[in-house]
Amino acid sequence: MMDNIERNKFKWVGPDIESGEAMARKSVTFGRDAMRRLFKNKAAGVCLVIIVLLLLLTILVPFFSPFTMNEQHLTHTNAPMGFVCTNEEQAGVVHLFGTDALGRDIFVRTWEGGRISLMIAFVAVFINFLVGVIYGGISGYMGGLVDNIMMRIVEVINGIPYLMVVILLKMVVGSSDPTGIVSLIVAYSAVGWTGMARLVRGQVVALKEQEFVIAAKALGAGSSRIIARHLLPNSLSIIIVEITLAIPSAIFTEAFLSFIGMGVTIPYCSWGSLANDGVTVFQLYPSQLWIPAICISLTMLSFNLFGDGLRDAFDPRLRR
Amino acid sequence: MLKYILKRVGYTVVTLFALLTLTFFIMHALPGDAFTGQKAIPPEVMANLEAKYGLDKPIGEQFVMYVGNFLRGDFGVSIKYNRPISTIISESFVYSLDLGVRALLFAVIAGVLLGILASVKRGTGWDTAAMLIAIIGVSVPSFIVGSVLQYFLGLQLFQATGIKFFAVTGWDAFNSKILPAFALSFGSLATISRLMRTSMLDVLGQDYIKTAKAKGLSNRKVIWKHAVRNAIMPVVTVLGPIAAAVLTGAFVVERIFSIPGLGKFFVQSVRENDYTMIAGTTMFYGTFLILANFVVDLAYGFIDPRVKLEGGK
């Protein structure tokens, strides 16, 4: 066989050193790899879509709705879902989710309420994040006695059931807060930061003994540079996961407090207070409870699953 | 071991003190006082009232009095009911405790079993189902679970069949206790089953499990004697927070199912701005949970051989 092929059909091309050393593929950065794995996870992707949709609805619906939040249509109170409005000016416009006991359009109230619920959750979690990162960062970086004292304080705060503290604080701050929104945020952030502080502290303690930090120190980097350029970026992924998982817990706390009557005050509403209103009439008009209940559950579920997906995506042990 | 116990006692005392200080100063920071009402009170009467309740003394002395009252189990007087809060608590807390203990027991037993099932049958339909329950339980607040159960199992089922399987209100016959206890336990059940599954998977991958299997032990013995005993430790550590979740969750569950427990009183006092009642009840709940946490920590010390060994040195 081989003898039949003529030698002059082949040509010596010589080794190409350049192309032999070249990278076959572009190197994959940690962030890119995490994103790729996140989007491979179908549940997390769906949850992200749901979160974005819910956010868009809460932002846009109040602008485009033909009804306003506190507008009362007394001719059709407790109307069922999909009821066609019989008011003269708005005849023919559909109350998608029906109306409540005061004849207010539930569709617009649901998204106005969602706006407040989500805003409280985001702001509270953001404050927790700031306080937790600073507190945990200092405690972990300083170490020794300072760390010991700071963590004992956290332990004592953690020892008191947090809902009790939130309720007590809500009582004090709430008396000078007409909307109830600020006091909810203050009460929740006053105790909510301990989890983040513990997490960041643990991460900082583990990282600061690593070789690259020692190398940075040897090269003369100051504390602020080490914290900002080495410790925080390396803790970022677990901080993001913690933030994602803290949002459903903040939403729960808001809903819980509004449900027992400690939440936002009239005329404002939130998903918790809507559920609270719904419970009183729910044997007759169950949809008035179902709607806020589904919103709360769906949001919490999406954030929980998305957070789980993020955690898996960021986990270096799962990296391939 | 002794060192461990002393440390836990120390934490408990400090935490209790922090709670007391917090409630005391919050009550002081509130605008108005217990005697602010519709009627104007003459200054002489006001002075008498203040003297009676010790409000004319300096704040330090009031605090000492407050701590003293607390230690004697006196939580103050409800403005609304004009009765000692400790009496109200002793009358109503039995219901809450009954509900809470049932919910807690159910959550622990069912949660652990579900977690074991999910880990042993990993990757099968059982696993998926168990994890679905877990994620729903974590995401759906107890007041929604309660309402859903009440509507479908209490109301619709009764209307459809004509047989009263579950009573939807009150706390007397056994069939009135099932739904609230289940609603209250659902979230904790989910947390426990998730934790148990992770911990079981961890343990099942250990070498001593392989050894046990290699010795020829039956699957059942490996799981129950070797795996579960070790895997259950993390569940014990979260029992404190779980107890807190169950007791505070009872506020809403008691409201939905009209159970005359302390939670219902608490929610009512919130609605009626009965500040002393709120503070008194909060303090009671706080104390109860801090002590429960202490007991859990001690139990953990006895169960976990590592803690025992540490003290033996």
Contacts between the chains, C-beta under 8 A, distances in Angstrom:
chain1	res1	chain2	res2	distance
A	155	B	11	6.6
A	156	B	11	7.2
A	156	B	14	5.6
A	156	B	15	5.1
A	156	B	18	5.3
A	157	B	18	7.7
A	159	B	11	6.5
A	159	B	12	7.6
A	159	B	15	3.6
A	159	B	18	7.8
A	159	B	290	5.9
A	159	B	293	6.5
A	160	B	15	6.1
A	160	B	18	6.5
A	160	B	19	5.1
A	160	B	22	7.5
A	160	B	286	5.8
A	160	B	290	6.9
A	161	B	244	4.4
A	161	B	247	8.0
A	161	B	248	6.6
A	161	B	285	6.8
A	161	B	286	6.0
A	161	B	289	4.7
A	161	B	290	7.9
A	163	B	244	7.6
A	163	B	248	4.6
A	164	B	19	7.6
A	164	B	248	7.6
A	164	B	282	4.9
A	164	B	285	5.8
A	164	B	286	4.7
A	164	B	289	7.8
A	165	B	22	7.0
A	167	B	270	7.7
A	167	B	278	7.0
A	167	B	282	6.0
A	168	B	22	6.4
A	168	B	23	6.3
A	168	B	26	5.0
A	168	B	278	7.7
A	168	B	279	7.0
A	168	B	282	5.7
A	169	B	26	7.3
A	171	B	26	6.7
A	171	B	30	6.9
A	171	B	275	6.7
A	171	B	278	6.1
A	171	B	279	7.9
A	172	B	26	5.1
A	172	B	29	5.1
A	172	B	30	6.2
A	175	B	30	6.4
A	175	B	31	5.5
A	176	B	31	7.6
A	248	B	138	7.9
A	248	B	139	6.6
A	252	B	141	5.6
A	255	B	141	5.8
A	255	B	143	7.8
A	256	B	141	6.5
A	256	B	143	7.5
A	256	B	251	8.0
A	256	B	252	6.8
A	259	B	141	7.9
A	259	B	143	5.4
A	259	B	252	5.6
A	260	B	251	5.5
A	260	B	252	6.3
A	260	B	255	7.2
A	260	B	266	7.8
A	260	B	267	4.7
A	260	B	270	5.8
A	261	B	267	6.6
A	261	B	270	5.1
A	261	B	271	4.8
A	262	B	270	5.5
A	275	B	143	6.9
A	275	B	144	7.2
A	279	B	143	7.5
A	279	B	147	6.3
A	279	B	255	7.9
A	279	B	256	6.6
A	282	B	147	6.3
A	282	B	151	7.0
A	283	B	151	7.6
A	283	B	155	6.6
A	286	B	151	6.0
A	289	B	147	5.7
A	293	B	144	4.3
A	293	B	147	6.9
A	293	B	148	7.7
A	296	B	140	8.0
A	296	B	141	6.4
A	296	B	144	6.8
A	297	B	136	8.0
A	297	B	139	5.6
A	297	B	140	4.5
A	297	B	141	7.5
A	297	B	144	6.2
A	300	B	138	7.7
A	300	B	139	4.1
A	300	B	140	7.3
A	300	B	141	7.7
A	301	B	135	6.7
A	301	B	136	7.3
A	301	B	139	3.9
A	301	B	140	7.7
A	304	B	135	6.3
A	304	B	138	5.9
A	304	B	139	5.4
A	305	B	135	6.6
